[in-house]
């Protein structure tokens, strides 16, 4: 092998060694941050983004870009809490604030996790309708698939499957290209923020609420523990979380831009509350492939990955509050029976409700109210645990602490606003 003049074979080998180990380290650590972020763009979030583009064109692009760092700041705290303490979110609340607070937090978390599961199953049923598959088939198959993933006894396998499902959302990018958005109009939308418009404020609050879900905090902290990451992995775990934060918000932007460039121009203000309505509205502009096939694949991936993450977060949180054994790194046995039973029953219960065709619109509103109500509690606990449970060397300081705290307060305020507007 030849080397450039002055180069050393040893130096080259050492460089290759470090590059190889950097990639190995990345592959070991990456996953929880990306997975939880892909789950963040669930069916409800994508419908919200589509509605934003339809009603207010490109004006909601900038807010979604601004939400990138907010999402990262919040989830990065869970990285440090999980890795440094080696405990899940519910376990830390129980340890620091007592069993009653842990039960309150875990109980409401489980309700919102089940609520999220219902929303995703409604999305799965909607995708099935697009392709002529009855919900009697699509919903039970999806529930059985998600239950089976957890029963394998290997967290890495569940993580890889979840990421693969979530990455299906990227197939919607070609639809945005097919919609031929105007870059000049997008740039113009950056300077238009109709804060005097009540409808815009409500959709802005919905977009904020769609960014930080209570179950995301429980999931990512629990995943840090289940994956066995150490303090040496913190930097890599932060990069994983940062990459996921950027990707998930870009997916939201893609959805906003696509609908702004099509229905938002031709029929602004059109109500799009279901996947079927979104598909019918898009087809005249991007055809059956874009408006049905690619939209359906993206929505199915979003629904399944969010259902997996939300249900795991709920089961983890409830198990931590009661002190049950909970891990995906072991197949179901007597010790972990309560954890796996909780996870399974959440899917069974959710599937039955969707199949009964109850008043799902009202149910989704109740879920949004619960999420908004829980968000201030969860973020409050998150900031308190960051200040009390971590050693000094791993706590936020100075201006960074003030900025993150202020952003969390703003998000909590938007959560309370959603409650006021929906109730």
C-alpha positions in Angstrom: 0.0 0.0 0.0 1.4 3.4 -0.9 1.2 6.5 1.3 1.6 10.2 0.5 5.0 11.7 1.0 5.6 12.2 4.7 2.7 10.0 5.7 3.1 7.1 8.1 1.4 3.7 7.7 1.0 3.7 11.5 -0.8 7.1 11.5 -3.1 5.9 8.7 -3.9 2.7 10.6 -4.5 4.7 13.8 -6.8 7.1 11.9 -8.8 4.2 10.4 -9.0 2.7 13.9 -10.5 5.9 15.4 -12.9 6.3 12.4 -14.1 2.7 12.8 -14.6 3.0 16.5 -16.5 6.3 16.2 -18.9 4.5 13.8 -19.2 1.5 16.2 -19.8 3.9 19.1 -22.5 5.7 17.1 -24.2 2.4 16.2 -24.2 1.3 19.9 -25.6 4.5 21.2 -28.0 5.8 18.5 -31.6 4.8 18.6 -33.6 6.1 21.6 -33.4 9.7 20.6 -34.2 9.1 16.9 -37.0 6.6 17.8 -38.8 8.9 20.3 -38.5 11.8 17.8 -40.0 9.8 14.9 -42.8 8.8 17.3 -43.3 12.5 18.0 -44.6 13.0 14.5 -47.6 10.7 15.1 -50.9 10.7 13.2 -52.3 13.5 15.2 -49.2 15.7 14.7 -49.3 15.1 10.9 -53.0 15.9 10.7 -52.3 19.1 12.7 -49.4 20.0 10.3 -51.7 19.4 7.2 -54.4 21.5 8.7 -51.9 24.3 9.4 -50.8 24.4 5.8 -54.3 24.3 4.5 -55.6 27.1 6.7 -52.5 29.4 7.0 -50.3 28.4 4.1 -46.6 28.7 4.8 -46.9 30.8 7.9 -46.6 27.7 10.2 -43.2 26.7 8.7 -41.1 29.1 10.9 -42.8 28.1 14.2 -42.0 24.4 13.5 -38.4 25.3 12.8 -38.2 27.3 16.0 -39.6 24.3 17.9 -36.5 22.2 17.0 -34.2 23.4 19.8 -37.1 23.4 22.3 -37.7 19.8 21.6 -34.0 19.0 21.9 -33.6 20.9 25.2 -36.4 19.0 26.9 -35.4 15.6 25.7 -31.7 16.1 26.4 -32.5 16.4 30.1 -33.9 12.9 29.9 -30.7 11.7 28.4 -28.7 12.9 31.4 -31.2 11.8 33.9 -31.4 8.3 32.5 -27.7 7.7 31.9 -26.3 9.3 35.1 -28.9 7.9 37.6 -29.5 4.6 35.8 -33.2 5.0 36.7 -36.4 5.7 34.8 -38.5 8.8 35.1 -41.2 7.3 37.3 -38.6 5.6 39.5 -36.9 8.9 40.1 -40.1 10.7 41.0 -40.9 7.9 43.4 -37.4 8.2 45.0 -37.3 11.9 45.2 -41.0 12.9 45.8 -42.7 9.8 47.2 -45.0 7.1 46.1 -48.1 9.2 45.9 -46.6 11.7 43.4 -45.2 8.8 41.4 -48.6 7.1 41.2 -50.2 10.4 40.2 -47.6 11.0 37.5 -47.7 7.4 36.2 -51.4 7.1 36.3 -52.1 10.2 34.2 -49.2 9.1 32.0 -50.8 5.8 31.4 -54.1 7.4 30.5 -52.5 9.7 27.9 -50.4 6.8 26.6 -53.6 4.8 26.1 -55.2 7.9 24.6 -52.3 8.2 22.1 -52.7 4.5 21.3 -56.3 5.1 20.4 -55.3 8.0 18.1 -52.7 5.9 16.4 -55.2 3.0 15.9 -57.7 5.4 14.4 -54.9 6.3 12.0 -54.2 2.7 11.2 -57.9 2.2 10.5 -57.9 5.3 8.3 -55.0 3.9 6.3 -56.8 0.6 6.0 -59.8 2.4 4.6 -57.6 4.0 1.9 -56.7 0.6 0.6 -60.0 -1.2 1.2 -59.0 -3.1 4.3 -61.7 -3.2 7.1 -60.7 -1.9 10.5 -61.8 -5.3 11.8 -58.7 -6.6 10.2 -56.2 -3.7 10.2 -56.5 -2.7 13.9 -56.2 -6.2 15.4 -53.3 -7.0 13.1 -51.5 -3.8 14.1 -52.2 -4.6 17.8 -50.9 -8.1 17.5 -47.8 -6.9 15.6 -47.0 -4.3 18.3 -47.5 -6.8 21.1 -45.2 -9.3 19.3 -42.4 -6.8 19.0 -42.2 -6.4 22.8 -42.4 -10.1 23.5 -39.1 -10.9 21.7 -37.0 -10.2 24.9 -34.6 -7.9 23.1 -34.7 -4.1 23.4 -32.4 -3.5 20.4 -34.7 -5.5 18.1 -37.8 -3.5 19.2 -35.8 -0.3 18.7 -34.7 -1.2 15.2 -38.2 -2.2 14.2 -39.6 1.0 15.6 -37.0 3.1 13.7 -37.8 1.3 10.5 -41.5 2.0 10.9 -40.8 5.7 11.7 -38.5 6.2 8.8 -41.5 5.3 6.5 -42.6 8.9 7.1 -39.8 10.0 4.8 -41.6 8.6 1.8 -43.9 11.7 1.9 -40.9 14.0 0.9 -41.5 13.2 -2.9 -45.1 14.3 -2.4 -43.8 17.7 -1.4 -41.7 17.9 -4.5 -44.6 16.9 -6.6 -46.6 19.7 -5.1 -44.1 22.3 -6.5 -44.0 24.7 -3.6 -42.8 28.2 -4.2 -39.6 29.0 -2.3 -40.3 32.7 -2.6 -43.7 32.1 -1.0 -42.2 30.1 1.8 -39.7 32.8 2.5 -42.5 35.4 2.5 -44.4 33.2 5.0 -41.5 33.6 7.5 -42.4 37.3 7.9 -46.1 36.7 8.4 -47.3 35.8 11.9 -51.0 36.7 12.4 -50.9 36.5 16.2 -54.2 38.6 16.3 -56.0 35.7 14.6 -57.6 33.3 17.2 -57.6 30.4 14.7 -53.8 30.8 14.1 -53.1 31.0 17.8 -55.1 27.8 18.4 -53.2 25.9 15.6 -49.9 27.3 16.9 -50.8 25.9 20.4 -51.7 22.6 18.8 -48.3 22.5 17.0 -46.5 23.2 20.3 -48.6 20.6 22.0 -47.7 18.1 19.2 -44.0 18.6 19.8 -43.6 17.5 23.4 -45.7 14.6 24.5 -45.6 13.5 28.1 -44.9 9.9 27.2 -41.8 10.9 25.2 -40.0 11.9 28.5 -40.8 8.7 30.2 -39.9 6.6 27.1 -36.5 8.2 26.3 -35.3 8.1 30.0 -36.4 4.4 30.3 -34.7 3.6 27.0 -31.4 5.0 28.2 -31.6 2.6 31.1 -32.8 -0.4 29.2 -30.0 0.1 26.6 -27.4 0.1 29.3 -25.7 3.4 28.3 -23.0 4.9 30.5 -21.7 8.4 31.2 -19.2 7.9 28.4 -22.1 7.7 25.9 -23.8 11.1 26.9 -22.2 13.1 24.0 -23.3 10.5 21.5 -26.8 10.2 23.0 -27.1 14.0 22.7 -26.2 13.8 19.0 -28.8 11.1 18.5 -31.4 13.3 20.2 -30.4 16.4 18.2 -30.5 14.5 14.9 -34.0 13.2 15.8 -35.2 16.7 16.8 -34.2 18.1 13.5 -35.6 15.2 11.5 -39.0 15.1 13.2 -39.6 18.9 12.7 -38.5 18.7 9.1 -41.2 16.0 8.6 -43.7 18.4 10.1 -42.4 21.2 7.7 -42.8 18.8 4.7 -46.4 18.2 5.7 -47.1 21.9 6.1 -45.5 22.9 2.9 -47.2 20.1 0.9 -50.7 21.1 1.9 -49.9 24.8 1.8 -48.8 24.5 -1.9 -51.9 22.5 -2.9 -55.1 22.9 -0.9 -53.8 25.9 0.9 -53.7 27.8 -2.4 -56.7 26.3 -4.2 -59.1 25.9 -1.3 -57.7 27.7 1.8 -59.5 26.9 5.1 -60.7 23.4 4.0 -61.2 21.2 7.1 -59.0 18.1 7.1 -59.7 16.0 10.2 -59.1 12.5 8.9 -56.6 10.6 6.7 -59.4 10.0 4.1 -60.1 13.7 3.8 -56.4 14.5 3.5 -56.1 11.9 0.7 -59.1 13.1 -1.3 -57.9 16.7 -1.0 -54.4 15.9 -2.3 -55.2 13.6 -5.2 -56.1 16.3 -7.8 -52.6 17.8 -7.3 -50.2 14.8 -6.7 -52.3 11.9 -8.1 -53.2 8.6 -6.6 -49.6 7.6 -5.9 -48.8 10.8 -3.9 -52.3 11.3 -2.3 -53.0 7.7 -1.4 -50.0 5.4 -1.6 -47.3 7.6 -0.2 -49.6 9.4 2.2 -50.9 6.0 3.4 -47.4 4.6 4.0 -46.2 7.7 5.8 -49.3 7.7 8.1 -49.1 4.0 8.8 -45.4 4.3 9.8 -46.2 7.3 12.0 -49.1 5.5 13.7 -47.3 2.3 14.4 -44.0 3.9 15.8 -46.0 6.2 18.0 -48.2 3.4 19.3 -45.1 1.4 20.1 -43.3 4.2 22.0 -46.4 5.6 23.8 -47.5 2.2 25.0 -44.0 1.3 26.2 -43.7 4.6 28.0 -47.0 4.0 29.8 -46.1 0.5 30.8 -42.6 1.6 32.0 -44.0 4.5 33.9 -46.7 2.5 35.7 -44.2 -0.3 36.5 -41.7 2.2 37.9 -44.4 3.7 40.2 -45.3 0.3 41.6 -41.8 -1.1 41.7 -42.5 -3.9 39.1 -39.7 -5.4 37.1 -39.7 -3.8 33.7 -37.3 -4.4 30.8 -37.5 -5.4 27.2 -34.2 -7.3 27.5 -36.0 -10.4 28.9 -38.9 -12.5 27.7 -42.0 -12.5 29.8 -41.7 -14.5 33.0 -43.2 -14.4 36.5 -41.1 -11.4 37.5 -42.0 -9.3 34.5 -45.5 -10.5 34.1 -47.2 -7.3 35.4 -45.1 -5.1 33.0 -45.9 -7.2 29.9 -49.6 -7.6 31.0 -49.9 -3.9 31.3 -48.4 -3.3 27.8 -50.6 -6.0 26.2 -53.8 -4.9 27.8 -53.2 -1.3 26.6 -53.2 -2.6 23.0 -56.2 -4.9 23.5 -58.2 -2.1 25.3 -57.3 0.4 22.6 -58.2 -1.9 19.7 -61.6 -2.8 21.2 -62.5 0.9 21.7 -61.6 1.7 18.1 -63.5 -1.3 16.8 -66.6 -0.3 18.8 -66.7 2.9 16.8 -67.4 5.1 19.8 -67.4 8.9 19.5 -63.8 9.0 18.5 -63.8 12.8 17.7 -64.8 13.6 21.3 -62.4 11.0 22.5 -59.5 12.6 20.7 -60.5 16.0 22.2 -60.4 14.4 25.7 -56.9 13.0 24.9 -55.7 16.4 23.9 -57.0 17.9 27.1 -55.3 15.2 29.2 -52.0 15.7 27.3 -52.2 19.5 27.9 -53.1 19.0 31.5 -50.3 16.6 32.1 -47.6 18.6 30.3 -47.1 21.2 33.0 -46.8 18.4 35.6 -44.4 16.4 33.6 -42.1 19.3 32.7 -42.3 20.6 36.3 -41.1 17.2 37.5 -38.4 17.1 34.8 -36.9 20.4 35.8 -37.1 19.5 39.5 -35.4 16.2 38.9 -32.7 17.8 36.8 -31.9 20.1 39.8 -32.2 17.5 42.6 -31.3 14.1 41.2 -28.2 14.9 39.2 -24.7 15.6 40.6 -23.5 19.1 40.2 -21.2 18.3 37.2 -24.2 17.1 35.1 -26.7 20.0 35.9 -27.6 22.9 33.7 -25.9 26.2 34.7 -26.1 29.9 34.0 -27.8 31.3 30.9 -28.4 27.8 29.4 -30.5 26.9 32.5 -32.5 30.2 32.3 -33.2 29.7 28.6 -34.3 26.1 29.0 -36.5 26.9 32.0 -38.1 29.8 30.2 -38.9 27.7 27.2 -40.4 25.0 29.3 -42.6 27.6 31.0 -43.7 28.8 27.6 -44.6 25.3 26.5 -46.5 24.7 29.8 -48.4 28.0 29.1 -49.4 26.8 25.6 -50.6 23.6 27.2 -52.9 25.5 29.6 -54.1 27.5 26.6 -55.1 24.4 24.8 -57.2 23.4 27.8 -58.9 26.8 27.9 -59.8 26.6 24.2 -61.0 23.0 24.2 -63.0 22.8 27.4 
